[in-house]
């Protein structure tokens, strides 16, 4: 009987020794799920801080800020239509939208600005901006910046090539005049918030656009992700922040997002400048309800897994305590 008792104790010790891991492995196993959660939180906070502590891209401005002689027409938005592409060959997917805007506004002077023409324009009229212009890491930043300078200099209407006009600009502006007779600049709302730089209308020498071009050098920062760098340095978020700081907001008329996307324009396939991060963000925005559902399910499953692991850990500790006894 004594031998049997010793045999049972020995087998219990062997069993306990076989099941009991080393102290570090045991600690990791007991807190595995919590470690995953904490690791994800720390990584997210690190990424956010990295984005906030952005690095300036621009070089010092060598020349004093001077403004070329803009083509002044008073406060009237002139009949000039500006569009941009890297060369004179428009991709087939945008030819229909380009043709529609030109046809419906055949009384407008048309300008298709290529990359070479944009740089030549900046060099001739706004040479002080060249250090910033050449420091942009993404071509779309140069296009964004150039459209602000061109609209300040010449005035008129800028429309992205992937937007198909449904009405003439004269009729659109006449419709705006009936509700907002004191407007000087026209912008368009976008989702999830702010304004877009895909459609802009202004008179030459606009104080608002002067503020935009003056603020470009100080806004030239890198935000780790390509999409964030573009929208905050020259894109829609840059435009939105400048609008929020502009004193004479009553001079600016803003299309609602519904007017912009469904009434006055039809959005074709575009956004060719978006990198992988931008495509993910737009995909999540387009499928926001599904993305939210997936997030809730993922969070719920994580909580359940954590509770199950915690319960099994307690059972395991209790069984080990009984074996040692």
Buried (B, 14 or more C-beta within 10 A) or exposed (E): EEEEEEEEEEEBEEEEEEEBEEEEEEEEEBBEBEEEEEEEEEEEEEEEEEBEEBEEBBEEEEEEEEBBEBBEBEBEBBBBBBBBBEEEEBEEEBEEBBEBBBEBBEEBEBBBBBBEBBBEBBEEBBBBBBBBBEBBEBEBBBBBBBBBBBBBBBBBBBBBBBBBBBBBBBEBBEBBEEEBEEBBBBBBBBEEEBBBBBBBBBBBBBBBBBBBBBBBBEBBBBBBBBBBBBBBBBBBBBBBBBBEEBEEEEBBBBBEBEBBBEBBBBBBEBEEBBBEBBEEBEEBEEEEEEEEEEEEEEEEEBEEEBEEBEEEBEEBEEEBEEBEE
